Amino acid sequence: MTSLPQRFTGKHALVTGGGSGIGRAIAVRLAAEGANVVVLERTAEAGEGTVAEILGAGGGARVLAVDVADTEAMRAAFAELEKLDVLVNNAGIAHVGDVVTTTAADLDRIYSVNVKGVYHGLHFGVQKLLAGGGGVIVNMASVVSKIALEDRFAYSMSKGAVLTMTLSVARDFIDQKIRCNCVCPARVHTPFVDGFVGKNYPGREAEMLAKLSAAQPIGRMGQPSEIAALVAFLASEEAGFITGSCYDIDGGVTLLR
């Protein structure tokens, strides 16, 4: 880790959903490059592993226990921040189903976290960035923001919203030193994927993971560290001329569409 560029020395970053998977990789990468990182999770316990990893490597981090869907809790969380330079809206939940099988309750659950949660991060985060003279936002969208995948009605709705919110914020604050971009991953091998496979295909885990990997044109799933590397670039000054952009990181999935 010591060989990484120190692009965020003296910077303060917040990563929602930073306790596991892609969010954890992003938080660890930003900290390894010098950022002081706030890991925002629903419970303190959910973020403790990430913070311990960062502190163990000599970085700076702490947990904020907040539900991204709770307006007042998010208001209080951002008010508590002394400074903010980099905001990563990563927290999200999944759902499988088409428009017929997706219930109103399913839709509300997805909306509350994946859309309203990102709105909260942007609503309060932009104000904090403006107060500090500007900064950078990276939102976690998905390939389903732009293409159709089977049985992803509610999830696609939410990630399409993340893409359009990204464009709107980038346009509205381009002259106030705020950059806003999003990344669109395809399937990434996270603990969530392992848990899903283990729950739904007991005894067939290796077979199903191989099948999921083969479904990516490049022949494997992405790694959280690969997503984190792209996020770190977009959040850095090296990407200072990039705003309002959506970056596919999908192992070639969109090539087939």
C-alpha positions in Angstrom: 0.0 0.0 0.0 2.9 2.3 0.6 3.6 2.4 -3.1 0.3 4.1 -3.9 0.3 7.8 -4.8 -0.7 10.0 -1.9 -3.4 12.0 -3.8 -5.6 12.6 -0.8 -3.2 13.7 1.9 -5.0 16.2 4.1 -8.3 15.4 2.5 -11.5 14.3 4.2 -13.7 11.6 2.6 -17.0 10.0 3.4 -18.1 6.7 2.0 -21.7 5.5 2.5 -22.0 1.8 2.8 -18.3 1.6 3.5 -18.5 -1.5 5.7 -18.3 -4.2 3.1 -17.7 -5.1 -0.5 -17.1 -2.3 -2.9 -17.6 0.4 -0.3 -15.0 -1.1 2.0 -12.5 -1.3 -0.9 -13.1 2.3 -1.7 -12.7 3.4 1.9 -9.5 1.4 2.2 -8.1 2.8 -1.1 -8.8 6.4 -0.3 -7.3 6.0 3.2 -4.2 4.3 1.7 -3.8 7.3 -0.5 -3.8 9.6 2.5 -7.5 10.5 3.1 -9.1 10.7 6.5 -12.2 8.5 5.9 -15.6 8.5 7.5 -17.3 5.1 7.0 -21.1 5.7 7.1 -23.1 2.5 7.9 -26.5 1.6 9.4 -24.7 0.3 12.5 -21.4 1.0 14.0 -20.6 -2.7 14.0 -21.1 -2.9 10.2 -18.3 -0.4 9.7 -15.8 -1.5 12.4 -14.0 -4.0 10.2 -13.2 -1.3 7.6 -12.0 1.1 10.2 -9.9 -1.5 11.9 -8.2 -2.3 8.5 -7.5 1.3 7.8 -6.2 2.0 11.3 -4.1 -1.1 11.2 -2.4 0.2 8.1 -1.6 3.5 9.7 -4.5 5.5 8.2 -7.3 7.6 9.7 -10.9 6.5 9.8 -14.0 6.4 12.0 -17.6 5.1 11.7 -20.8 7.1 11.6 -23.9 4.9 12.3 -26.6 6.3 10.1 -29.4 5.0 8.0 -29.0 6.7 4.6 -32.8 6.6 4.1 -33.4 8.7 7.3 -33.5 12.4 6.4 -32.9 13.8 9.8 -30.2 11.3 10.7 -28.3 12.2 7.5 -28.7 15.9 8.2 -27.2 15.4 11.6 -24.4 13.2 10.3 -23.2 15.8 7.7 -23.6 18.6 10.2 -21.1 16.7 12.5 -18.5 16.6 9.8 -15.7 19.1 10.3 -14.7 19.1 6.7 -15.6 17.2 3.5 -13.6 17.0 0.3 -14.6 13.7 -1.3 -18.1 12.1 -1.1 -18.8 8.6 -2.3 -22.4 7.6 -2.4 -22.0 3.9 -2.5 -24.7 2.5 -0.1 -27.3 0.4 -2.0 -29.5 -2.7 -1.8 -30.5 -5.2 -4.5 -33.8 -6.7 -5.7 -34.7 -9.4 -8.2 -38.0 -9.2 -10.0 -39.9 -7.8 -13.0 -42.7 -5.2 -13.0 -45.3 -7.9 -12.2 -43.5 -9.6 -9.4 -42.2 -6.4 -7.8 -44.5 -5.3 -5.1 -45.1 -1.7 -4.0 -43.3 -2.5 -0.8 -40.3 -3.8 -2.8 -40.2 -0.6 -4.8 -40.5 1.6 -1.7 -37.6 -0.3 0.0 -35.3 0.0 -3.1 -36.3 3.7 -3.5 -35.6 4.6 0.1 -32.0 3.4 0.0 -30.8 3.6 -3.6 -32.6 6.8 -4.6 -33.5 8.7 -1.5 -30.3 7.6 0.2 -28.2 9.0 -2.6 -30.4 12.2 -2.6 -29.6 12.7 1.0 -25.9 12.3 0.4 -26.1 14.8 -2.4 -28.4 17.2 -0.7 -26.4 17.5 2.5 -23.0 16.7 0.9 -23.2 19.4 -1.7 -23.9 22.0 1.0 -20.9 20.8 3.0 -18.6 20.8 -0.1 -19.7 24.3 -0.9 -19.0 25.5 2.6 -15.5 24.2 2.2 -14.9 25.7 -1.2 -15.7 22.7 -3.4 -14.9 19.1 -3.8 -15.7 15.9 -5.6 -18.6 13.4 -5.6 -18.6 9.9 -7.0 -21.9 8.0 -7.1 -22.2 4.3 -7.5 -24.5 3.6 -10.4 -24.6 0.3 -12.5 -24.6 -1.0 -16.0 -28.3 -1.3 -15.5 -28.5 2.5 -15.4 -28.1 2.2 -19.2 -29.0 -1.4 -20.3 -31.7 -3.8 -19.6 -31.0 -7.0 -17.6 -33.7 -9.6 -16.9 -35.6 -9.3 -13.6 -34.0 -6.1 -12.4 -37.0 -3.7 -12.7 -36.8 -1.9 -9.3 -33.0 -2.0 -9.1 -32.7 -0.6 -12.7 -35.1 2.2 -11.8 -33.0 3.1 -8.8 -29.7 3.0 -10.7 -31.1 5.0 -13.6 -32.0 7.7 -11.0 -28.4 7.7 -9.7 -27.1 8.4 -13.2 -29.5 11.3 -13.9 -28.9 12.8 -10.4 -25.2 12.7 -11.2 -25.7 14.6 -14.4 -28.0 17.2 -12.7 -25.6 17.9 -9.8 -22.6 18.1 -12.2 -24.5 20.7 -14.3 -25.8 22.8 -11.5 -22.5 23.1 -9.6 -19.9 23.1 -12.4 -19.1 26.7 -11.7 -18.8 26.2 -7.9 -15.8 23.9 -7.9 -17.8 20.7 -7.5 -17.3 17.8 -9.8 -19.8 14.9 -9.8 -19.3 11.6 -11.7 -20.6 8.1 -11.4 -19.3 4.6 -12.1 -21.3 1.7 -13.6 -20.0 -1.7 -12.6 -21.3 -5.0 -13.9 -21.1 -8.0 -11.6 -18.5 -7.7 -8.9 -17.4 -10.5 -6.7 -18.3 -9.3 -3.2 -19.4 -11.1 0.1 -22.9 -10.3 -1.0 -22.5 -12.5 -4.1 -21.0 -15.3 -2.0 -23.9 -15.0 0.5 -26.5 -15.0 -2.3 -25.0 -18.1 -3.9 -24.6 -19.9 -0.7 -28.2 -19.2 0.4 -29.8 -20.1 -2.9 -27.5 -22.8 -4.3 -26.2 -24.8 -1.3 -23.7 -27.3 -2.3 -23.4 -25.8 -5.8 -21.5 -22.7 -4.9 -18.4 -23.3 -7.1 -20.6 -24.2 -10.0 -22.7 -21.1 -9.7 -19.8 -18.8 -9.2 -18.2 -20.2 -12.3 -21.4 -19.6 -14.2 -21.6 -16.0 -13.0 -18.0 -15.4 -14.0 -18.6 -16.9 -17.5 -21.6 -14.5 -18.0 -19.1 -11.6 -18.1 -17.5 -11.4 -21.6 -14.1 -10.9 -20.0 -14.6 -14.3 -18.3 -14.6 -13.3 -14.7 -16.4 -11.0 -12.2 -14.9 -7.7 -11.2 -13.0 -7.2 -8.0 -13.9 -4.5 -5.5 -10.3 -3.2 -5.6 -10.8 -2.5 -9.3 -13.8 -0.4 -8.7 -12.0 1.4 -5.9 -9.1 2.3 -8.2 -11.5 3.9 -10.6 -13.3 5.8 -7.9 -10.0 7.0 -6.5 -8.9 8.3 -9.9 -12.2 10.2 -10.4 -11.9 11.7 -6.9 -8.4 12.9 -7.5 -7.0 16.0 -9.1 -5.8 13.9 -12.0 -9.5 13.8 -13.1 -9.9 17.5 -12.6 -11.3 18.0 -16.1 -13.9 15.3 -15.7 -17.4 16.0 -14.5 -20.9 14.8 -15.4 -19.5 11.5 -16.8 -20.5 7.9 -16.3 -17.8 5.3 -16.4 -18.5 1.7 -17.4 -16.4 -0.8 -15.6 -18.1 -4.0 -16.7 -15.7 -6.6 -18.2 -17.3 -6.0 -21.6 -20.9 -6.4 -20.7 -22.1 -3.4 -22.6 -20.2 -4.5 -25.7 -22.9 -7.1 -26.2 -25.8 -4.7 -26.0 
